[in-house]
Each structure stands twice: as structure tokens, then as C-alpha cells.
Amino acid sequence: MSLKILIDTNIFIQLEEPDNTGHLKTDFAEFSQLAKKHGISIFCHPLSEEDLKHDENKERRQKSLLNYSAYPKLENPPLADTSELEKLFKGVGNSNDLIDCQILYALKCNCVEFLISQDEKVRSRAKYAGLNNRLFSIKEAVVYLRSLFEPTTLKLPNIEEIFVYAMKDNEPILKSISQ
């Protein structure tokens, strides 16, 4: 199974920004490890670059744009006009809203299976458009990927695993089956 996941600008930035100890936050590090381990394709939307260009901190903006250039981009994602985005996702008031809606539109058009975003406004728009089951926070993405690729062992205290040939003919379970 090869999953394609789109990451919102806020996820991309945090995947590249260590915390004050010099390490990625736990959920971001685990997401990155799971994606690499299981061959999950992570994409940025081409319009995320515009989002990064709006950062008023010049040093951070330059660093973010450099890091962004290393990520694969969705190739020619479909774009909708503002009136269509307004109907689908409501409230397209500024350029940031427009970028968020175009990213959600790529999800709606099935360019990827999932979108990861920490932005509550994006989450609200996804819910409005019926896409909330395909939008994860970073924590939700980690839980989902673990459940898909790394199932846990279930230990049942009252059940003992044994080979059938090790059972005696008079075992109660065998009697109940033969009746």
C-alpha cells in the first residue's frame, strides 16, 4: 500500500524546526520515521510556497523556502475559482484563506489520500466540506499510521496458545466441537 499524504504549511515548518533542545517534537519525529519506514509519499502543495513568502521574519522565511524546496510538490493540482471554493469551504476572505482552500480542494479531488494540518480553520473548513475523515492532526496521523502498519500484539490472559497436536483427546473444547 502506497499512501500519498499532503502536508499543510504548518506541518512542513514543524517537520523542519527542532524544539529548543535541538530535536523534533515527538509526534513530528515519529510521523517522519513512520513515513520513511513504510514508504509513504509526503507532498507539499505548490501554493504553500506563497504561504511561506508571507512570513515577515526574513531569516525564517529564507530558511523555510530552502527547506520547502527539498519536498516533492503535487504536480499540477487542480485549482478552483474563488466562487467554487467559497461554496465548498466557506469564507475565502484573504490570500491565506485562498491557499488553504486550494489545498483542501486538492484533497477533495483525490490528489492524495490524506491531508495533515494543525490549523483549526482548515479543520473547520474540511468538516464543512465533509472531508474531516481525511484530515488529520499530526497526533492523529501517527495513531493512524501505527494502526495501519504496526499492529500491536493482543494478549488475552485466559487464553493459552498451544499446538492442536499437543491437546489431549478428552479436552473440553474438543468435546464441545464434536457435539
Buried (B, 14 or more C-beta within 10 A) or exposed (E): EEBBBBBBBBBBBBBBBEEEEEEBBEBBBBBBEBBEEBEBEBBBBBBBBBBBEEBEEEEEBEBBEEBBEEBEBBEEBEBBEEEEBBEBBEBBEEEBBBBBBBBBBBBBEEBBBBBBBBBEEBBBBBEBBEBEEBBBBBBEBBBBBEEEBEEEEEEEEEEEEEEEEEEEEEEEEEEEEEE
